[in-house]
Every structure is written in C-alpha cells, then in structure tokens.
Amino acid sequence: MKLISFMKPAVSSVDCLLAKLVCDSVSALSPALMNIFNISLSTGVFPKVFKDMVVQPLLKKPGLDLSTYENFRPISKVPFLLKVLEKIVHGQISAPMNSNSLLDVFQSAFRPHHSTESALFRVLNDILVASDSGSRVLLLQLDLSAAFDTVDHHILLDRLGSWVGVMGVAHKWFRSHLSNRSISVKIGDCASSCLPLPWGVPQGSVLGQLLFSINLLPLGNILNQHGLSYHIYADDCQLYVEMDEKNAGSRLAACLDDVKCSLASNFLKLNEKKSEYVVFDPRNHHGSHPVCDLLTLNPKQCVTSLGIKRDAELTMAPQINSIVRSCLYQLCRLTRRRQILKPRHLESVIHAFITSRLDYANALLVGVPVSALNWLQVVQNTAARFLRNTHRRSHITPVLEHLHWLPVIFRIQFKLLTFVFKSLNDLAPPYLSDLLTPYVPTCILRLADLLLLCTPRMRYKSRGERAFVHAAPKLSLPIGVWQAPSLAVFKSHLKTHFYNLAFRQCFILVFYCVIVLMCS
C-alpha cells in the first residue's frame, strides 16, 4: 500500500504489530490489511483492537510547574494500523467537505494548503490595514479548557449527520469508532490501568483533529452573526474588531455571551483566566476605551498566538527577541555536543533548532526596520561560523555563500513570494488568494503579460505597507521565475535569483570598484 510507504513508523506500546515491521513487510501484509479495512468500512464496525490508546503527558512550555496537571498536553499514542485506517477515512471525508466548503472558511487547522503561517498572515494583514486607516483594533484571544478532551460524542455524531451529511454505514462507522474506547496514562516506565473513555477525541490521531473542527462549526456561525472578524486554528480562536466602529462594544459583549452559551451547551468551557486581549492603537491614546470596559478578560501589551508574539505597537520586537534568545540558547547547548556529531549531522541539527526558528512565519517581518532584523542576521552568522568552525572576526559572506544560506532579509522575501505564488495558483487558502488582484490594463499593453498585481494605496510605511495585500505586489521578479510550472520549480528558481542578488552582484560590484580604482 502506497499510503503505508509514506508514513513514519511511530512506535506505540499498544501496537499489535510493530510499525517498522509493517512498513518493511507492506507487500506481504497489504492483502490482509486491505481485507480488514474494507470489512470495517463496509460493515460500519470499527476494530475493537484499535480502541485502546496510551496517553503520554507533554509539558506545554519549558519551566512550567510539573505538579500542575493543566500544564501538560495529553498526547495520545494510538496503534500504527489505526493511523493507516484513519488516513483512509480522512481522505474520503475531507475531500467532499473541502469541495463543498463545509468547513469554516477561517478554520486553518489540518486542511490542505492551510497552515499556522497562513492564519497569522491574514490576521496581521487585517490589523495592519485597519491601523493604517487610523482605527484602533482590539484582538481577543479565546482559550478553551481541555477542548479536545471534553468533546461530547452524541453532539459530535449529530454534527456529522446534520452539518456534514455523513449518513448510513459511514455514520455507523463513526459511532463505532467513538464508542467503548479505553485509555491509560504512561509516564516513563510506569503505566496506569485502562479506564473507559466516554468523551473526547484523541489529539494524536489522524481523525481527531478533523472531528474537533467539525464539532466547532457552530462557533463560526455565531461570530459571523455578530459581524466580527475572526480566525480559528483548532482550539485557538482569535477575534478582532475595529473599536471605532458603531456599537463595537455592544456587539463584542453580546458575541462573547453567545459564545459562552454555545460552548456550555456543547460541554466546552471558555477559560477566562487565560483568555486575553491587546489593543493596537496607531494614535497611542492613553486611558481606557469604552469597549475595553465591557471586557472582564486580561489586558496585555503583548500576546502570543500560534507561536508568534504580537505587541501593541506592532513592532515585532518581542518576537525577534524571543527568536534570538532561543536560538542562542540552542547554540550553547550544541557547543557541548559538537565533538560527537559529524558535519552533516551537525548541519541537520542546526537546521532543526536554528533555521526553523528563523524561518517560521518570517514573512510577518516584512517592513520591519533593518536595525531590528540585524539581530536575526547575527544569529544566522553565528550558526554559520559554528557549523564551519570559522573565526568570529572572519568575513561572513563567503561562509554563507558556501553553505548556500540566503541572508535573513532574502529569506523573508522568499517566504512572502512563495505565498504569493501559492495564492495565484490555487495552492493557498481562499482568504489569502482574495487579497491579491491581478492588474488588468484598460488597453492592450505589453504590461499585460508581466503578471502584475494591483497595489492598494496605504498611508503609513510602518503599518499599511507591511500588510500582505500591499507588500506582496511590491516585490518584483523576472517573468521566467513567475512562470514556473510548479511550486518546486518556482522555489528553485527563486532561490537561485536571490542567491545571485545576495552574493554574485556583491562580487561584481567589488570587482567593478577595483577596476575603477586601478584605472584612476
């Protein structure tokens, strides 16, 4: 089976067959496995052997109190063959849901072409555009208490039937999938006894994420009814509203009341202690606002969502400082282990712990002053010198060129242009594609073949011009790069283009200056 060959053989203590054994013997086992899966799907009966799972608590953040249960995330370890079966079902149910737009447009979790980065880009874009017009924007982050663990199975089955249209044998299969499940907790070598699990969906399973998104479908309807802008990623919900709009405070308060009632009726709970809000005020007004007076939640100067820190001034300074601190900390840890790692392994580790942090959602840093981005460049330079064992006073450009590492400023533009290409080729969420409008000249011009985009007018460079809707059309590329037949080819051409800009033109300029000096 092709599906098994692409899966990672994760180890679970409840596996009836070792995952590695299944992957290595897939050609011999595939007829029997296909027979088991086909019988399960055709009869609507979920295999009982797959209903046992082990939960391994994972600390949400380093440094949290180990004696507090709320600080742990219950990650479910399910059988490997269960993941294979759930992937088959996930493909059969998600395809019609996406084609018929049954999921919320602004739900970005576990959907094709959607990601945490795309969600962050859209939210920041809307906030920057509103701030550019002079409006104060309130961003409210809602936190749900143990959202995955409190899903009611009867309500979820009703959602599958009435909202998604899962009927007949398929609905029977999901009922069998959710019923008579058992759970045990394992910490190290110690494991608890199995107990029945009458509610919740496992966070480590393939279908668990999709089922949770289906269970939250009414939430988007409530937010739309009150005319609030929002974005949801799994159980992470962000609401934002322009505070200068008419009745903004009353609409927000009424919306929160309806959200609480809806969550309570679905056996979910809003954690008001962890829910918080921040006000983005372009005019730096001091004092409270009537909208804020209606809220009983925690006001903050900086909030964290999906791993990104956003401050009230939209400078992204807290996020940059966080990246610098975490990267330098990881480099210090790697210094002690450098002698036991081969060069190629060391490079892989640096990409995992350093480069991944520099690249995550880095398109949000478009328009940030170069003086702030220089700290990220210092981190990249330090990582390059550490990898190549180069003296700290030596010139860094040849080292980066040898490693084929683009400087930070080009990496930011690379990520932004990648999302532009995806948006123009139906590889990005609709909420990003809708922000870009192709330029159509009023008469026949050669510009019509250059794939230009309309650039909306903005007032401030530090706000509106940083938004995706404005920054994306401003970046130009050779027409040959834009006309790449696929995303992989586009990325290859784009990196070559930026590589030449970052390194080749620098040497050409130096060579030209030397020639001029020699001639003079």
Residue, then its C-alpha position, 0 to 999 in steps of 0.5 A: m500500500k502506497l499510503i503505508s510507504f509514506m508514513k513514519p513508523a511511530v512506535s506505540s506500546v499498544d501496537c499489535l504489530l510493530a510499525k517498522l515491521v509493517c512498513d518493511s513487510v507492506s507487500a506481504l501484509s497489504p492483502a490482509l490489511m486491505n481485507i480488514f479495512n474494507i470489512s470495517l468500512s463496509t460493515g460500519v464496525f470499527p476494530k475493537v483492537f484499535k480502541d485502546m490508546v496510551v496517553q503520554p503527558l507533554l509539558k506545554k512550555p519549558g519551566l512550567d510547574l510539573s505538579t500542575y496537571e493543566n500544564f501538560r498536553p495529553i498526547s495520545k499514542v494510538p496503534f500504527l494500523l489505526k493511523v493507516l485506517e484513519k488516513i483512509v477515512h480522512g481522505q474520503i471525508s475531507a475531500p467532499m467537505n473541502s469541495n463543498s466548503l463545509l468547513d469554516v472558511f477561517q478554520s486553518a487547522f489540518r486542511p490542505h494548503h492551510s497552515t499556522e503561517s497562513a492564519l497569522f498572515r491574514v490576521l496581521n494583514d487585517i490589523l495592519v490595514a485597519s491601523d493604517s486607516g487610523s482605527r484602533v483594533l482590539l484582538l481577543q484571544l479565546d482559550l478553551s479548557a481541555a477542548f479536545d478532551t471534553v468533546d461530547h460524542h452524541i453532539l459530535l455524531d449529530r454534527l456529522g449527520s446534520w452539518v456534514g451529511v455523513m449518513g448510513v454505514a459511514h455514520k455507523w462507522f463513526r459511532s463505532h469508532l467513538s464508542n467503548r474506547s479505553i485509555s491509560v496514562k504512561i509516564g516513563d516506565c510506569a503505566s496506569s490501568c485502562l479506564p473507559l473513555p466516554w468523551g473526547v477525541p484523541q489529539g494524536s490521531v489522524l481523525g481527531q483533529l478533523l472531528f474537533s473542527i467539525n464539532l466547532l462549526p457552530l462557533g463560526n456561525i455565531l461570530n459571523q452573526h455578530g459581524l466580527s472578524y475572526h480566525i480559528y486554528a483548532d482550539d485557538c480562536q482569535l477575534y478582532v474588531e475595529m473599536d471605532e466602529k458603531n456599537a463595537g462594544s455592544r456587539l463584542a459583549a453580546c458575541l462573547d455571551d453567545v459564545k459562552c452559551s454555545l460552548a456550555s451547551n456543547f460541554l466546552k468551557l471558555n477559560e477566562k483566566k487565560s483568555e486575553y486581549v491587546v489593543f493596537d492603537p496607531r494614535n497611542h491614546h492613553g486611558s481606557h476605551p469604552v469597549c475595553d470596559l465591557l471586557t472582564l478578560n486580561p489586558k496585555q501589551c503583548v500576546t502570543s498566538l500560534g507561536i508568534k508574539r504580537d505587541a501593541e505597537l506592532t513592532m515585532a520586537p518581542q518576537i525577534n527577541s524571543i527568536v534570538r534568545s532561543c536560538l542562542y540558547q540552542l547554540c550553547r547547548l550544541t557547543r557541548r555536543r559538537q565533538i560527537l556529531k559529524p558535519r552533516h549531522l551537525e548541519s541537520v541539527i542546526h537546521a532543526f533548532i536554528t533555521s526553523r526558528l528563523d524561518y517560521a512565519n518570517a514573512l510577518l517581518v516584512g517592513v520591519p526596520v533593518s536595525a531590528l532584523n540585524w539581530l536575526q542576521v547575527v544569529q544566522n552568522t553565528a550558526a554559520r561560523f559554528l557549523r564551519n568552525t570559522h573565526r568570529r572576526s572572519h568575513i561572513t559572506p563567503v561562509l554563507e555563500h558556501l553553505h548556500w544560506l540566503p541572508v535573513i532579509f532574502r529569506i523573508q522575501f522568499k517566504l512572502l513570494t512563495f505565498v504569493f505564488k501559492s495564492l495565484n495558483d490555487l495552492a493557498p487558502p481562499y482568504l489569502s488568494d482574495l487579497l491579491t488582484p491581478y492588474v488588468p490594463t484598460c488597453i492592450l499593453r505589453l504590461a499585460d503579460l508581466l503578471l502584475l498585481c494591483t497595489p492598494r494605496m496605504r498611508y503609513k510605511s510602518r503599518g499599511e505597507r507591511a500588510f500582505v495585500h500591499a507588500a506582496p505586489k511590491l516585490s518584483l521578479p523576472i517573468g521566467v521565475w513567475q512562470a514556473p510550472s510548479l511550486a518546486v520549480f518556482k522555489s528553485h528558481l527563486k532561490t537561485h535569483f536571490y542567491n545571485l542578488a545576495f552574493r554574485q552582484c556583491f562580487i561584481l560590484v567589488f570587482y567593478c570598484v577595483i577596476v575603477l580604482m586601478c584605472s584612476 
